[in-house]
Amino acid sequence: MTLAAVIAEIEKLYFDIDLDAVAAWKARTHQKAIGTLPVYVPREIVTAAEMLPVGLMGAGAQIEIIRGDAYFQSYICQLPRSTIELALTKRLAVLDGFLFPSTCDVIRNLSGMWQLLFPDTFVRYLDLPQASGAVAARYHRRDLEKLARELGDLSGHPVTNASLASAIARHNKNRAVLDRIYELRAKAPWTFPTREVYLLLRAANLLDVDDHTRLVERYIAAATRENRPVRDHTRVVVVGAFCEQPPLELIQTLEAAGCYIVDDDWVLGPRWLQGPVAPGADALQALANAYLAQSVASPLKFEPGIRKGDALVETVRARRAEGVIFCAPSFCDPALLEQPMLEAALARAGIPSTAFKYAENLGQFQVIREQAGTFSDSIRLWGAA
């Protein structure tokens, strides 16, 4: 498959707010699909129940929000209003249930709103542990066991230890190929532009995990064959966009301003766990342990005894980045409350940073381009911003 063909496929999936790809998968497999809100849900359990986990990340600027504005106050992020708009306009009707992870108060309220608006639809709020140790692991395993039972009842395919171990292996392979593309992009960001890598990540929201793994492998093979020019850009890490996603044009704007993005935290769902999960004799316990011990550093997870920002500094150094861009949605409490602690860690390490906010339907990017361009230029000229 040519690079142009792969890009055309992932662009089509990005703009598929009517979930036509999901409907086609259901028609082909005669199985159910479960909508998942950002950031982390145990997608392996959905797969083990022979259902398709479908990542929901709003609609960007593709629809005008009218009904959604009637359900939420104005001083919260855009994502819940956009998601409600998609549901009330029947664009999510192909889904058979919804999982809402404990991301923030807004997502918690959205799950309650969903139960009021769609009382006959399967809705599950995932109260993820905010502690570590044996007690947290037992709690999380019991909750995962309950979720597995509920999803098995919904799909008609009970989740067994064997089916879950198989699903974990499939998702391990997907995580490995995503890790590979991030490593390749860090080494040669001109060969793997962030716009294309981002579209690949978003494709994981709509595709069966095996289909997505093959798609990423095809992209790597096709992109590697291209002879793209190397530019004098500054290597940066982008953080803060883990839930409500930036407009695609904003990502392009950052690169056009002279920034090679060598790491980021958007579309964390498929990349939430670091390294493979070994299912062993108790696959549910393995998943619970992996969440506690192998999940990426995030504002959504309390980690006692770990100083905020150390993981970001480590990422900057591992990716040989020269600076950090804080790119967070307006009114995103988790991102904006953590940002001062991350900035302090960067200052201690002598790493420059800059910050701005966005909304998923943002349409003006010139100011951001000027700010990112100035940040990039100052690093190249003087080594600090």
C-alpha positions as CSV (number, residue, x, y, z in Angstrom):
1,M,0.0,0.0,0.0
2,T,1.3,3.4,-0.9
3,L,1.8,6.2,1.6
4,A,-0.9,8.3,-0.1
5,A,-3.4,5.4,0.2
6,V,-2.7,5.0,3.9
7,I,-3.1,8.7,4.5
8,A,-6.3,8.8,2.6
9,E,-7.7,5.9,4.7
10,I,-6.8,7.5,8.1
11,E,-8.1,10.9,7.0
12,K,-11.4,9.3,6.1
13,L,-11.6,7.7,9.6
14,Y,-10.7,11.0,11.3
15,F,-13.7,12.7,9.6
16,D,-16.1,9.8,10.2
17,I,-18.2,11.3,12.9
18,D,-21.2,9.3,11.8
19,L,-19.3,6.1,12.7
20,D,-19.8,4.5,9.3
21,A,-16.7,2.3,9.8
22,V,-18.2,1.0,13.1
23,A,-21.5,0.2,11.4
24,A,-19.6,-1.7,8.6
25,W,-17.7,-3.7,11.3
26,K,-20.9,-4.6,13.0
27,A,-22.5,-5.6,9.8
28,R,-19.5,-7.8,8.9
29,T,-19.0,-9.4,12.3
30,H,-22.6,-9.4,13.8
31,Q,-21.1,-8.2,17.1
32,K,-21.7,-5.1,19.3
33,A,-19.7,-1.9,19.8
34,I,-19.0,0.0,23.0
35,G,-18.3,3.8,23.1
36,T,-15.4,4.8,25.4
37,L,-14.7,8.3,26.6
38,P,-11.2,9.5,27.1
39,V,-8.7,8.7,28.6
40,Y,-8.3,5.2,29.9
41,V,-10.6,2.2,29.8
42,P,-9.6,-1.5,29.8
43,R,-10.1,-2.0,26.1
44,E,-8.8,-5.6,26.5
45,I,-12.0,-6.5,28.3
46,V,-14.2,-5.1,25.6
47,T,-12.2,-7.0,23.0
48,A,-12.4,-10.2,25.1
49,A,-16.2,-9.9,25.2
50,E,-16.1,-9.9,21.3
51,M,-17.1,-6.2,21.1
52,L,-15.4,-3.2,19.5
53,P,-14.2,-0.5,21.7
54,V,-14.9,2.8,20.0
55,G,-13.1,5.9,21.2
56,L,-15.2,9.0,21.4
57,M,-13.4,12.4,21.2
58,G,-16.0,14.8,20.1
59,A,-16.5,16.2,16.6
60,G,-14.1,19.1,16.5
61,A,-15.5,21.8,14.2
62,Q,-17.4,19.3,12.0
63,I,-20.8,20.1,13.6
64,E,-22.4,23.1,15.1
65,I,-23.3,22.6,18.8
66,I,-26.8,23.6,19.5
67,R,-28.5,21.0,21.7
68,G,-25.3,20.2,23.6
69,D,-25.1,23.8,24.9
70,A,-28.4,23.4,26.6
71,Y,-27.1,20.6,28.9
72,F,-23.9,22.1,30.3
73,Q,-22.6,25.4,31.7
74,S,-20.3,27.5,29.5
75,Y,-17.2,27.4,31.7
76,I,-16.2,23.8,31.1
77,C,-14.4,22.2,28.3
78,Q,-16.0,21.6,24.9
79,L,-15.9,17.8,24.8
80,P,-19.1,17.0,26.8
81,R,-21.2,19.4,24.8
82,S,-19.8,18.1,21.5
83,T,-20.4,14.5,22.6
84,I,-24.0,15.2,23.7
85,E,-24.6,16.9,20.3
86,L,-23.4,13.8,18.5
87,A,-25.7,11.6,20.5
88,L,-28.8,13.8,20.2
89,T,-28.3,14.0,16.4
90,K,-28.2,10.1,16.3
91,R,-24.6,9.9,15.2
92,L,-23.8,7.5,18.0
93,A,-26.9,5.3,17.6
94,V,-24.7,2.5,16.2
95,L,-23.2,2.0,19.7
96,D,-24.6,-0.5,22.1
97,G,-23.2,0.9,25.3
98,F,-20.8,3.5,26.8
99,L,-17.9,3.5,29.3
100,F,-17.1,6.7,31.2
101,P,-13.7,6.6,33.0
102,S,-13.1,8.8,36.1
103,T,-11.2,11.5,34.2
104,C,-12.7,14.6,35.9
105,D,-15.9,15.9,37.3
106,V,-17.1,16.9,33.8
107,I,-16.9,13.3,32.6
108,R,-18.6,12.0,35.8
109,N,-21.5,14.5,35.1
110,L,-21.6,13.5,31.5
111,S,-22.1,9.8,32.5
112,G,-25.0,10.9,34.7
113,M,-26.5,13.0,31.9
114,W,-26.2,10.0,29.6
115,Q,-28.2,7.8,32.0
116,L,-31.0,10.4,32.1
117,L,-31.1,11.0,28.3
118,F,-30.7,7.3,27.3
119,P,-32.1,5.2,30.2
120,D,-32.3,2.0,28.0
121,T,-28.7,2.1,27.0
122,F,-25.9,0.3,28.8
123,V,-23.8,2.9,30.7
124,R,-20.9,2.2,33.1
125,Y,-18.9,4.7,35.1
126,L,-15.4,3.4,35.9
127,D,-14.1,4.6,39.2
128,L,-10.4,4.0,38.8
129,P,-8.2,3.7,41.9
130,Q,-6.3,6.7,43.2
131,A,-3.9,4.8,45.3
132,S,-1.3,2.1,45.0
133,G,-0.5,-1.2,46.7
134,A,-2.2,-4.4,47.4
135,V,-5.5,-2.9,48.5
136,A,-5.9,-0.8,45.4
137,A,-5.0,-3.8,43.2
138,R,-7.7,-5.9,44.8
139,Y,-10.2,-3.1,44.5
140,H,-9.5,-2.6,40.9
141,R,-9.6,-6.3,40.1
142,R,-13.0,-6.6,41.6
143,D,-14.3,-3.7,39.6
144,L,-12.8,-5.1,36.4
145,E,-14.4,-8.5,37.2
146,K,-17.8,-6.8,37.5
147,L,-17.2,-4.9,34.3
148,A,-16.2,-8.1,32.5
149,R,-19.4,-9.9,33.7
150,E,-21.6,-7.0,32.6
151,L,-20.0,-6.7,29.1
152,G,-20.2,-10.5,28.7
153,D,-23.9,-10.4,29.5
154,L,-24.4,-7.5,27.0
155,S,-22.5,-9.2,24.2
156,G,-23.6,-12.8,24.9
157,H,-19.9,-13.8,25.0
158,P,-18.7,-14.3,28.6
159,V,-15.2,-13.1,29.3
160,T,-13.0,-16.0,30.3
161,N,-9.4,-16.0,31.5
162,A,-8.4,-17.5,28.1
163,S,-10.3,-14.9,26.0
164,L,-8.9,-12.1,28.1
165,A,-5.4,-13.4,27.8
166,S,-5.8,-13.5,24.0
167,A,-7.2,-10.0,24.0
168,I,-4.3,-8.8,26.1
169,A,-1.8,-10.3,23.6
170,R,-3.5,-8.5,20.7
171,H,-3.4,-5.2,22.5
172,N,0.2,-5.8,23.5
173,K,1.1,-6.1,19.9
174,N,-0.8,-2.9,19.1
175,R,1.0,-1.0,21.9
176,A,4.3,-2.3,20.7
177,V,3.8,-1.0,17.1
178,L,2.6,2.3,18.5
179,D,5.7,2.5,20.7
180,R,7.8,1.7,17.6
181,I,6.3,4.6,15.6
182,Y,6.9,7.0,18.5
183,E,10.5,5.9,18.6
184,L,10.9,6.2,14.9
185,R,9.4,9.7,14.9
186,A,11.7,10.8,17.7
187,K,14.7,9.7,15.7
188,A,13.5,11.1,12.3
189,P,10.5,13.4,12.8
190,W,10.8,14.6,9.2
191,T,10.0,11.1,8.0
192,F,7.0,10.7,10.3
193,P,5.1,14.0,10.4
194,T,3.0,14.5,13.5
195,R,-0.1,15.1,11.5
196,E,0.1,11.6,10.0
197,V,1.1,10.0,13.3
198,Y,-1.9,11.7,15.0
199,L,-4.3,10.5,12.4
200,L,-3.0,7.0,12.9
201,L,-3.7,7.3,16.6
202,R,-7.2,8.5,16.0
203,A,-7.8,5.6,13.7
204,A,-7.4,3.3,16.7
205,N,-10.7,4.7,18.0
206,L,-12.7,3.1,15.1
207,L,-10.8,0.0,14.1
208,D,-10.5,-3.5,15.4
209,V,-7.2,-3.7,17.3
210,D,-5.7,-6.2,14.8
211,D,-6.8,-4.1,11.8
212,H,-5.2,-1.0,13.4
213,T,-2.0,-2.9,14.1
214,R,-1.7,-3.8,10.4
215,L,-2.6,-0.3,9.4
216,V,0.3,1.2,11.5
217,E,2.7,-1.4,10.1
218,R,1.7,-0.5,6.5
219,Y,2.2,3.2,7.3
220,I,5.6,2.6,8.8
221,A,6.7,0.6,5.7
222,A,5.3,3.2,3.3
223,A,6.7,6.3,5.2
224,T,10.1,4.7,5.5
225,R,10.3,4.5,1.7
226,E,9.7,8.3,1.3
227,N,12.6,10.7,1.0
228,R,11.4,13.7,2.9
229,P,13.5,16.8,3.5
230,V,15.1,17.5,6.9
231,R,14.3,20.9,8.2
232,D,15.9,23.1,10.9
233,H,13.1,22.7,13.4
234,T,13.2,22.6,17.2
235,R,12.4,19.3,18.9
236,V,9.5,19.7,21.4
237,V,7.3,17.6,23.6
238,V,3.6,18.6,23.7
239,V,1.6,18.0,26.9
240,G,-1.9,18.7,28.2
241,A,-4.1,17.5,25.3
242,F,-4.9,14.0,26.8
243,C,-8.7,14.3,26.8
244,E,-10.3,17.0,24.6
245,Q,-8.3,16.9,21.4
246,P,-6.7,19.8,19.6
247,P,-7.9,20.6,16.1
248,L,-6.0,18.9,13.4
249,E,-5.1,22.3,12.0
250,L,-3.5,23.3,15.3
251,I,-1.1,20.3,15.1
252,Q,-0.2,21.3,11.6
253,T,0.3,24.9,12.8
254,L,2.9,23.8,15.4
255,E,5.0,22.0,12.8
256,A,4.6,24.8,10.3
257,A,5.9,27.2,13.0
258,G,9.2,25.2,13.2
259,C,8.5,22.5,15.8
260,Y,9.2,18.9,15.4
261,I,6.9,17.2,17.9
262,V,8.9,14.2,19.3
263,D,6.4,13.2,22.0
264,D,2.9,14.0,23.1
265,D,0.0,12.9,25.4
266,W,-2.9,13.0,23.0
267,V,-5.0,9.9,22.2
268,L,-3.6,8.1,25.3
269,G,-6.2,5.3,25.3
270,P,-4.3,2.8,23.2
271,R,-1.0,4.0,24.7
272,W,-2.0,4.2,28.4
273,L,0.1,1.2,29.5
274,Q,3.9,1.2,29.2
275,G,5.2,-2.1,27.9
276,P,3.4,-5.4,27.5
277,V,1.0,-7.0,30.1
278,A,1.8,-10.6,31.1
279,P,-1.6,-12.2,31.7
280,G,-0.4,-15.2,33.7
281,A,-2.9,-17.3,35.5
282,D,-5.2,-14.4,36.4
283,A,-5.6,-12.0,33.5
284,L,-7.9,-9.6,35.4
285,Q,-5.3,-9.2,38.1
286,A,-2.6,-8.7,35.6
287,L,-4.7,-5.8,34.0
288,A,-5.3,-4.3,37.5
289,N,-1.6,-4.5,38.4
290,A,-0.6,-3.0,35.0
291,Y,-2.9,0.0,35.5
292,L,-1.3,0.7,38.9
293,A,2.3,0.0,37.9
294,Q,2.6,0.5,34.1
295,S,0.3,3.4,33.3
296,V,1.8,6.6,31.9
297,A,2.2,9.6,34.2
298,S,-0.9,11.7,33.9
299,P,-2.9,14.4,35.8
300,L,-5.7,11.8,36.0
301,K,-3.8,9.5,38.3
302,F,-2.5,10.2,41.8
303,E,0.9,8.8,42.4
304,P,2.1,9.0,46.0
305,G,5.8,9.4,46.5
306,I,6.5,10.6,43.0
307,R,7.3,14.2,42.4
308,K,5.2,15.8,39.7
309,G,7.1,16.6,36.6
310,D,9.9,14.1,36.9
311,A,8.4,11.8,34.3
312,L,8.1,14.8,31.9
313,V,11.7,15.7,32.4
314,E,12.7,12.1,31.7
315,T,10.6,12.1,28.5
316,V,12.2,15.3,27.3
317,R,15.7,13.9,27.8
318,A,14.9,10.5,26.4
319,R,13.4,12.1,23.2
320,R,16.3,14.6,23.0
321,A,13.7,17.4,23.0
322,E,14.8,21.0,23.4
323,G,11.6,22.4,25.0
324,V,8.0,21.7,26.0
325,I,4.8,23.2,24.8
326,F,1.9,23.1,27.2
327,C,-1.2,22.8,25.0
328,A,-4.3,22.3,27.1
329,P,-8.0,22.8,26.5
330,S,-9.7,25.8,28.0
331,F,-11.2,25.0,31.4
332,C,-9.5,21.6,31.6
333,D,-9.0,21.4,35.4
334,P,-6.7,18.3,35.5
335,A,-4.3,19.8,32.9
336,L,-4.3,23.4,34.1
337,L,-4.0,22.5,37.8
338,E,-1.0,20.2,37.1
339,Q,0.7,22.6,34.7
340,P,2.5,24.8,37.4
341,M,4.0,21.7,39.0
342,L,5.3,20.6,35.6
343,E,6.6,24.0,34.8
344,A,8.5,24.0,38.1
345,A,10.1,20.7,37.3
346,L,11.2,21.9,33.9
347,A,12.6,25.1,35.4
348,R,14.7,23.0,37.9
349,A,16.0,21.0,34.9
350,G,16.7,24.1,32.8
351,I,14.2,23.1,30.1
352,P,12.3,26.0,28.4
353,S,8.6,25.9,27.9
354,T,5.7,27.9,26.6
355,A,1.9,27.5,27.0
356,F,-1.4,28.3,25.4
357,K,-5.0,27.0,25.5
358,Y,-7.4,25.8,22.8
359,A,-10.9,24.4,22.2
360,E,-11.7,21.5,19.9
361,N,-13.6,23.8,17.5
362,L,-11.0,26.5,17.4
363,G,-10.7,28.2,14.0
364,Q,-8.0,30.8,14.4
365,F,-4.4,29.7,14.6
366,Q,-2.2,32.7,13.7
367,V,-1.6,33.8,17.3
368,I,-0.5,30.2,18.2
369,R,1.7,30.0,15.1
370,E,3.5,33.2,16.1
371,Q,3.9,32.1,19.7
372,A,5.2,28.6,18.7
373,G,7.4,30.1,16.1
374,T,9.0,32.6,18.5
375,F,9.5,29.8,21.0
376,S,11.2,27.6,18.4
377,D,13.4,30.5,17.1
378,S,14.5,31.5,20.6
379,I,15.7,28.0,21.3
380,R,17.6,27.7,18.1
381,L,19.2,31.1,18.4
382,W,20.0,31.3,22.1
383,G,19.3,27.8,23.5
384,A,16.5,28.9,25.8
385,A,13.2,30.6,25.5
